[in-house]
Amino acid sequence: MTKPSPLKKKPAPKKPAAPPQAAAAFDETLPEIEALSADRLIAINLDIPRVVSQVLGVLPGLLALRSAIAERLPTHELASLDRLETYALAAWYAHLAWLSSGGAENALKPLLAEAAPLRENLLSDAEALARRGLLDADTVAEIRAGQGYIDTANDLVALSALFAASWSEVIGKTAATEEEVKRAGEIGPQILAALGVREHGKGPGPTEAADRRARAFSLLVHAYDQTRRAVAYLRWNEGDADSIAPSLYKGRTGRAASSSDTAAVPADEAPAAPAAPAPSGAAVPAALNGTAAPTATPAAPNGAPPTG
């Protein structure tokens, strides 16, 4: 018998948490981050802020299936789902710390000067699209409610992810451009990093920050992938698994460059097969800063434009 979808509407990307909450998640996850074996590391081939926003957006639908996963897949490691939000925020903080390790301390003022009109333009465009039912109105309203520098930065990340997730539906129906959407996703994290350095000073060196970033990203992707496999098994007959737990790599074209992306796309484009999923497998950096990617990183940055 076909079971109703746990989704009441299409999931929309959500704003990442402010740095203090993300720092707490990173601190909690640090033992797992440091213990992750080298053969479990994944090349950073996605925009981390956008991935975090996407995972946070689909999380309610995933949690709605938790009891069904526990009942029908008793060998599935539910920690992958239970800790998904914590892993997402830890990856977000690790990304900010990586930015802080190689950027200029005095970049905050010009970043904020660029951010304010960019946020307003994209937000106005998003509101117009929401009125036509092309973007989620509640998500747009939540972004509009933000105030202050931290909210401005997180708003830009959320707007970039929101437009990117629906780009194929809104292209040609909005004045927003791919360049604006991409830029919003870049400078949001840079503002948070610069705010952190202004308050606390620099964080860890580039090599340590890059390693933690790669490990935190890998931990998040592994947990999400295991949860996605469980959803694919449960919802195979209903055919809505990819709406509930969409691929993080869906729609990437690999054309434009971004300060957050590296390497090539893994083979994760196809829906997972309907098989029972396998189990998945310190001090917080004091500061966040900067606008440029550090010179010592796991791989040369590259990126992806807004995608649908």
C-alpha positions as CSV (number, residue, x, y, z in Angstrom):
1,M,0.0,0.0,0.0
2,T,1.3,3.4,-0.9
3,K,2.2,5.4,2.2
4,P,1.7,9.2,2.3
5,S,4.8,11.3,1.9
6,P,6.1,12.9,5.1
7,L,6.5,16.1,3.1
8,K,3.7,18.7,3.2
9,K,5.6,20.8,0.6
10,K,8.9,20.8,-1.2
11,P,11.8,21.3,1.2
12,A,13.6,24.6,1.0
13,P,17.2,25.4,2.1
14,K,17.5,26.9,5.6
15,K,19.8,29.4,7.1
16,P,22.8,27.9,8.9
17,A,23.1,28.6,12.6
18,A,25.1,31.5,14.0
19,P,28.8,30.8,14.8
20,P,28.3,30.2,18.6
21,Q,25.8,27.4,17.9
22,A,27.9,26.0,15.1
23,A,31.0,26.2,17.3
24,A,29.2,24.1,20.0
25,A,28.4,21.5,17.3
26,F,32.0,21.4,16.1
27,D,33.2,21.0,19.7
28,E,30.9,18.1,20.2
29,T,31.9,16.5,16.9
30,L,35.6,17.1,17.1
31,P,36.5,13.6,18.5
32,E,34.7,12.0,15.5
33,I,36.3,14.5,13.1
34,E,39.8,13.7,14.3
35,A,39.2,9.9,14.4
36,L,37.9,9.7,10.8
37,S,40.3,7.5,8.9
38,A,42.1,8.9,5.8
39,D,40.3,6.4,3.5
40,R,37.0,7.9,4.5
41,L,37.9,11.4,3.4
42,I,35.9,12.8,0.5
43,A,37.2,15.5,-1.9
44,I,35.4,18.7,-1.3
45,N,33.6,19.0,-4.6
46,L,30.5,20.9,-3.3
47,D,29.9,24.4,-1.9
48,I,29.8,23.7,1.8
49,P,27.5,26.5,2.9
50,R,25.0,25.4,0.2
51,V,25.2,21.8,1.3
52,V,24.6,22.8,5.0
53,S,21.6,24.8,4.0
54,Q,20.2,22.0,1.9
55,V,20.7,19.4,4.6
56,L,19.0,21.6,7.3
57,G,16.1,22.2,4.9
58,V,15.4,18.5,4.3
59,L,16.0,17.4,7.9
60,P,12.4,17.7,9.1
61,G,11.2,15.3,6.4
62,L,14.0,12.9,7.3
63,L,13.1,13.0,11.0
64,A,9.5,12.3,10.1
65,L,10.7,8.9,8.8
66,R,12.8,8.0,11.8
67,S,10.3,5.6,13.4
68,A,9.8,3.8,10.1
69,I,13.5,3.4,9.6
70,A,13.9,2.1,13.1
71,E,11.1,-0.4,12.6
72,R,11.8,-1.6,9.1
73,L,15.6,-1.4,9.1
74,P,16.7,-2.5,12.5
75,T,20.3,-2.8,11.5
76,H,20.5,0.7,10.2
77,E,22.7,3.0,12.4
78,L,20.2,5.7,13.4
79,A,23.0,7.9,14.6
80,S,23.6,8.9,11.0
81,L,20.2,10.6,11.1
82,D,20.1,11.7,14.8
83,R,23.4,13.5,14.4
84,L,22.9,14.9,11.0
85,E,22.1,18.4,12.2
86,T,25.1,18.4,14.4
87,Y,27.4,17.2,11.6
88,A,26.0,19.9,9.3
89,L,26.7,22.7,11.8
90,A,30.1,21.3,12.6
91,A,31.0,21.3,8.8
92,W,29.7,24.9,8.6
93,Y,31.9,26.0,11.5
94,A,34.9,24.1,10.1
95,H,34.4,25.9,6.8
96,L,34.4,29.3,8.6
97,A,37.5,28.4,10.5
98,W,39.2,27.5,7.2
99,L,38.3,30.8,5.8
100,S,39.7,32.5,8.8
101,S,43.0,30.8,8.5
102,G,44.1,32.6,5.4
103,G,42.2,35.9,4.9
104,A,42.8,39.5,5.6
105,E,41.6,41.0,8.9
106,N,40.5,44.3,7.4
107,A,38.1,43.0,4.8
108,L,34.9,43.4,6.9
109,K,33.9,46.9,5.9
110,P,34.0,46.4,2.1
111,L,32.2,43.0,2.5
112,L,29.4,44.6,4.4
113,A,29.1,47.4,1.9
114,E,28.7,44.8,-0.8
115,A,26.4,42.6,1.2
116,A,23.7,45.0,2.1
117,P,22.5,45.9,-1.4
118,L,23.1,42.3,-2.6
119,R,20.9,40.9,0.2
120,E,18.1,43.4,-0.5
121,N,18.1,42.8,-4.3
122,L,18.0,39.0,-3.9
123,L,15.5,39.2,-1.1
124,S,13.2,41.4,-3.2
125,D,13.5,39.1,-6.1
126,A,12.8,36.1,-3.9
127,E,9.7,37.7,-2.4
128,A,8.4,38.4,-5.9
129,L,9.0,34.7,-6.9
130,A,7.4,33.6,-3.6
131,R,4.2,35.5,-4.4
132,R,4.0,33.6,-7.7
133,G,4.5,30.3,-5.8
134,L,8.0,29.7,-7.3
135,L,9.9,29.9,-4.0
136,D,8.8,28.9,-0.5
137,A,7.1,32.0,1.1
138,D,7.8,30.9,4.7
139,T,11.5,30.5,4.0
140,V,11.7,33.9,2.3
141,A,9.8,35.6,5.2
142,E,12.3,34.0,7.7
143,I,15.2,35.5,5.8
144,R,13.5,38.9,5.7
145,A,13.2,38.8,9.5
146,G,17.0,38.7,10.0
147,Q,18.8,41.7,11.5
148,G,22.4,42.5,12.2
149,Y,25.7,41.5,10.6
150,I,25.4,37.8,11.5
151,D,21.9,37.5,10.1
152,T,23.0,39.4,6.9
153,A,25.8,36.9,6.4
154,N,23.5,33.9,7.0
155,D,20.7,35.4,4.9
156,L,23.1,35.6,1.9
157,V,24.0,31.9,2.3
158,A,20.3,31.0,2.6
159,L,19.3,33.1,-0.4
160,S,22.1,31.6,-2.5
161,A,21.0,28.1,-1.6
162,L,17.3,28.9,-2.1
163,F,17.8,30.3,-5.6
164,A,20.3,27.5,-6.5
165,A,17.8,24.8,-5.5
166,S,15.1,26.2,-7.8
167,W,17.2,27.8,-10.5
168,S,15.7,25.7,-13.3
169,E,12.2,26.9,-12.3
170,V,13.0,30.6,-11.8
171,I,15.5,31.3,-14.5
172,G,14.1,33.8,-17.0
173,K,11.4,34.8,-14.4
174,T,13.6,36.9,-12.2
175,A,16.1,39.8,-12.4
176,A,18.6,37.9,-10.2
177,T,21.6,36.6,-12.0
178,E,23.8,33.5,-11.5
179,E,26.7,35.7,-10.7
180,E,24.7,37.4,-7.9
181,V,23.5,34.1,-6.5
182,K,27.0,32.7,-6.5
183,R,28.5,35.8,-5.0
184,A,26.0,35.7,-2.1
185,G,27.1,32.2,-1.3
186,E,30.7,33.4,-1.2
187,I,30.6,36.5,0.9
188,G,28.2,35.3,3.5
189,P,30.7,32.9,5.1
190,Q,33.5,35.5,4.5
191,I,31.6,38.1,6.6
192,L,31.1,35.6,9.5
193,A,34.8,34.7,9.3
194,A,35.8,38.4,9.4
195,L,33.5,39.1,12.3
196,G,35.1,36.3,14.2
197,V,38.6,37.6,13.7
198,R,37.6,41.1,14.7
199,E,36.3,39.7,18.0
200,H,38.7,36.9,18.8
201,G,41.8,37.0,16.6
202,K,42.9,34.4,14.1
203,G,42.1,30.7,14.4
204,P,44.2,27.7,13.6
205,G,46.8,27.6,10.7
206,P,45.8,26.8,7.2
207,T,46.9,23.2,7.2
208,E,45.1,22.2,10.4
209,A,42.0,24.2,9.4
210,A,41.9,22.6,5.9
211,D,42.3,19.1,7.4
212,R,39.4,19.6,9.9
213,R,37.3,21.1,7.2
214,A,37.8,18.1,4.9
215,R,37.0,15.7,7.8
216,A,33.9,17.5,8.9
217,F,32.6,17.7,5.4
218,S,33.3,14.0,4.9
219,L,31.5,13.1,8.1
220,L,28.4,15.1,7.0
221,V,28.3,13.5,3.5
222,H,28.7,10.0,4.9
223,A,25.9,10.5,7.4
224,Y,23.6,12.0,4.8
225,D,24.4,9.3,2.3
226,Q,23.5,6.6,4.8
227,T,20.3,8.3,5.7
228,R,19.5,8.7,2.0
229,R,19.9,5.0,1.4
230,A,17.4,4.2,4.1
231,V,14.9,6.7,2.7
232,A,15.4,5.1,-0.8
233,Y,14.6,1.7,0.6
234,L,11.6,2.8,2.5
235,R,10.1,5.0,-0.2
236,W,11.0,3.0,-3.3
237,N,7.5,2.1,-4.3
238,E,6.2,5.6,-3.6
239,G,8.8,7.1,-5.9
240,D,9.4,10.2,-3.7
241,A,12.7,9.3,-2.1
242,D,14.6,11.9,-4.1
243,S,12.3,14.7,-3.0
244,I,12.6,13.7,0.6
245,A,16.4,13.2,0.5
246,P,17.8,14.7,-2.7
247,S,21.3,14.1,-3.9
248,L,23.8,16.7,-2.7
249,Y,25.3,16.6,-6.2
250,K,22.1,16.9,-8.2
251,G,22.3,19.3,-11.1
252,R,25.9,20.3,-10.7
253,T,27.4,21.6,-14.0
254,G,30.9,22.4,-12.8
255,R,31.3,25.5,-14.8
256,A,31.9,28.5,-12.5
257,A,34.5,28.8,-9.8
258,S,33.8,29.3,-6.1
259,S,36.0,29.7,-3.1
260,S,34.2,26.7,-1.5
261,D,34.4,23.9,-4.0
262,T,37.1,21.4,-5.1
263,A,37.7,18.3,-7.2
264,A,35.3,16.3,-9.3
265,V,31.8,15.0,-8.9
266,P,31.5,11.5,-7.4
267,A,29.1,8.9,-8.8
268,D,26.1,10.0,-6.7
269,E,23.8,11.2,-9.4
270,A,21.5,8.2,-9.6
271,P,18.9,7.3,-6.9
272,A,20.0,4.7,-4.4
273,A,18.9,1.2,-5.1
274,P,16.1,-0.4,-2.9
275,A,18.4,-2.4,-0.7
276,A,18.8,-2.3,3.0
277,P,21.4,0.3,4.0
278,A,24.7,-0.5,5.6
279,P,25.7,1.2,8.9
280,S,27.7,4.4,8.5
281,G,30.6,4.8,9.9
282,A,39.1,19.5,22.2
283,A,39.1,22.9,21.9
284,V,37.1,24.9,19.3
285,P,39.1,27.3,17.1
286,A,38.9,30.7,18.8
287,A,38.4,32.8,15.8
288,L,37.0,33.1,12.3
289,N,38.1,35.6,9.8
290,G,39.1,36.5,6.3
291,T,37.8,36.7,2.8
292,A,40.3,34.7,0.8
293,A,40.8,30.9,0.7
294,P,44.0,30.0,2.5
295,T,47.0,28.9,0.4
296,A,47.4,25.5,2.0
297,T,44.3,23.6,1.2
298,P,43.5,19.9,0.3
299,A,42.9,20.8,-3.3
300,A,42.6,23.8,-5.5
301,P,39.2,25.6,-5.1
302,N,36.7,25.3,-7.9
303,G,32.9,25.6,-8.0
304,A,29.4,25.3,-9.4
305,P,26.9,27.9,-10.5
306,P,23.3,28.0,-9.3
307,T,21.5,24.8,-10.3
308,G,18.0,23.5,-10.1
